[in-house]
């Protein structure tokens, strides 16, 4: 898939119950697996053993999973459950009625590097497989993974020279927080009747808007 080299192909069907049968999951989680997912395929394994890539400092393998859905919506909690059971970085290709959506979580080692935690997920629109903006780019596994995240996130992540992926994601979080504060101030400004108080709120909003321009 995605035009990845034949050497990376794995093409193994994984029973979906593998991700919940031997662990304690809520009835709602099990129901989501049963009702929302039809089939899971482990399509590709991107690693130093399958491609001429250098090992990464953070990324040792990237697994590509195709998840065929029963409906166009999949609960994020389901992806997080699958990610918890896979000790590697994962690229998901969700399929519904012949259309695909690429989804990837920013996954980093937890304390002690014995497990991973997913910070947040990024996704493309629903597209034909050939139109997915995802391609192999980089000389190390760290670089390939980072480029996958940036390709899928698109304009959401600002890319500047010297900015690491983690720094870009932190900037996005700061920007989102500022935008929430600005929206709250706009609502207050609309309701405020006292000119002096209204002026103070406008000045606060302008200050926050300037901060967003620096991110």
C-alpha positions in Angstrom: 0.0 0.0 0.0 1.0 3.6 -0.5 3.5 2.4 -3.1 5.8 1.1 -0.3 8.5 -1.3 -1.4 7.7 -5.0 -1.7 10.3 -5.7 0.9 8.2 -4.1 3.5 5.0 -6.1 2.7 3.6 -8.2 5.5 -0.1 -8.6 4.6 -1.2 -10.5 7.6 -4.8 -10.4 8.8 -5.1 -9.7 12.5 -8.2 -10.8 14.3 -9.7 -7.7 15.9 -10.4 -9.6 19.2 -6.6 -9.8 19.7 -6.7 -6.2 20.8 -9.2 -6.7 23.6 -9.8 -10.4 24.4 -7.0 -10.9 27.0 -7.2 -7.5 28.7 -9.8 -5.6 30.7 -11.7 -3.3 28.4 -15.0 -1.7 29.0 -18.2 -3.1 27.3 -18.3 0.1 25.3 -14.8 -0.4 24.0 -15.6 -4.0 23.0 -18.8 -2.9 21.3 -16.9 -0.3 19.3 -14.4 -2.9 18.1 -17.2 -5.3 17.1 -19.5 -2.7 15.5 -17.1 -0.3 13.9 -14.3 -2.5 12.6 -14.7 -5.3 10.0 -11.2 -6.4 9.3 -7.6 -5.4 10.4 -4.6 -6.1 8.2 -1.0 -5.6 9.1 0.1 -4.4 5.7 3.7 -3.2 6.0 6.7 -3.3 8.3 9.1 -0.4 7.8 12.4 -1.2 9.6 16.1 -1.5 9.0 15.5 -5.2 8.2 13.1 -4.4 5.4 14.5 -1.2 3.9 17.9 0.5 3.6 17.3 2.9 6.4 19.3 3.8 9.4 17.9 3.1 12.9 16.3 6.0 14.6 17.0 7.2 18.1 13.3 7.0 19.0 11.7 4.9 16.2 12.8 1.3 15.7 9.9 0.2 13.4 6.8 1.7 11.8 3.9 -0.7 11.2 1.2 0.1 8.6 -2.2 -1.2 9.5 -5.2 -1.2 7.2 -8.4 -1.0 9.2 -11.6 -1.7 7.2 -14.6 -0.1 8.8 -18.3 -0.8 9.0 -19.1 3.0 9.1 -17.0 6.1 8.2 -16.5 7.0 11.9 -14.1 5.2 14.2 -13.8 6.1 17.9 -10.4 7.5 18.7 -10.4 5.3 21.8 -10.3 2.2 19.5 -7.1 3.5 17.8 -5.6 4.2 21.2 -6.3 0.7 22.3 -4.7 -0.8 19.3 -1.7 1.5 19.7 -1.3 0.4 23.3 -1.0 -3.2 22.2 1.7 -2.4 19.6 5.1 -1.6 20.9 6.1 0.3 17.8 5.1 3.4 15.9 2.0 2.9 13.8 0.4 4.4 10.6 -3.3 3.6 10.2 -5.1 3.5 6.9 -8.8 3.5 7.5 -10.9 2.1 4.7 -14.6 2.6 4.1 -16.4 1.8 0.8 -13.1 2.1 -1.2 -12.0 5.5 0.2 -9.1 5.9 2.6 -8.1 8.1 5.5 -4.6 8.1 6.8 -4.3 8.5 10.6 -1.2 8.7 12.7 -0.6 9.4 16.4 2.3 11.4 17.7 3.7 8.5 19.7 6.7 8.8 22.0 8.4 6.7 24.6 6.9 6.9 28.1 9.1 7.1 31.2 11.6 4.3 31.2 11.0 3.7 27.4 9.2 0.4 28.3 6.0 1.6 26.6 4.6 4.4 24.3 2.1 7.1 24.8 0.1 8.8 22.1 -0.1 12.5 22.5 -2.7 13.2 19.7 -3.8 11.9 16.4 -3.7 13.6 13.0 -5.7 12.5 9.9 -6.3 13.3 6.3 -9.6 13.7 4.6 -11.3 10.7 3.0 -9.5 10.2 -0.3 -8.7 7.6 -3.0 -5.7 5.6 -1.9 -3.5 7.1 -4.7 -4.4 10.6 -3.5 -3.3 10.1 0.1 -0.4 12.6 0.8 1.7 10.0 2.4 5.0 8.8 1.0 8.3 7.4 2.2 10.7 10.2 2.8 13.9 10.2 5.0 17.1 8.3 5.5 16.4 7.3 9.1 13.4 5.7 10.8 13.0 8.9 12.9 12.9 11.0 9.8 10.4 8.7 8.0 8.1 8.7 10.9 8.4 12.5 11.4 7.6 13.1 7.7 4.6 10.8 7.9 3.2 12.9 10.8 3.8 16.2 9.0 2.4 14.9 5.7 -0.8 13.8 7.4 -1.1 16.8 9.7 -0.7 19.2 6.7 -1.0 22.9 7.6 -1.9 22.1 11.2 1.8 21.8 12.0 4.1 24.7 11.2 7.4 23.5 9.7 10.3 25.9 10.1 14.0 25.3 9.6 15.5 23.7 12.7 12.1 23.0 14.3 11.7 19.5 15.6 8.5 17.6 15.3 8.0 17.7 19.1 8.5 21.5 19.0 6.0 21.9 16.2 3.4 19.9 18.1 4.0 22.0 21.3 3.5 25.2 19.2 0.3 23.8 17.9 -0.9 23.1 21.5 0.0 26.7 22.5 -1.8 28.1 19.5 -4.9 26.1 20.2 -4.9 27.3 23.8 -4.5 30.9 22.7 -7.3 30.6 20.2 -9.7 29.3 22.9 -8.8 32.2 25.1 -9.4 34.7 22.2 -12.8 33.1 21.5 -13.7 33.4 25.2 -12.7 37.1 25.2 -14.6 37.8 22.0 -17.8 36.4 23.7 -17.2 38.6 26.7 -16.6 41.7 24.5 -19.9 41.2 22.7 -21.7 41.1 26.1 -19.8 43.8 27.9 -21.8 47.1 28.2 -19.2 49.3 30.0 -16.9 51.1 27.5 -13.9 51.0 29.9 -14.2 47.3 30.6 -14.8 46.6 26.9 -11.7 48.5 26.0 -9.6 46.5 28.5 -11.0 43.2 27.1 -10.2 44.3 23.5 -6.6 45.1 24.5 -6.2 41.7 26.2 -7.5 40.0 23.0 -5.1 42.0 20.8 -2.2 40.9 23.0 -3.2 37.2 22.6 -3.6 37.7 18.9 0.0 39.0 18.7 1.2 35.9 20.5 -0.4 33.6 18.0 1.5 35.4 15.2 4.8 34.4 16.8 3.9 30.7 16.9 
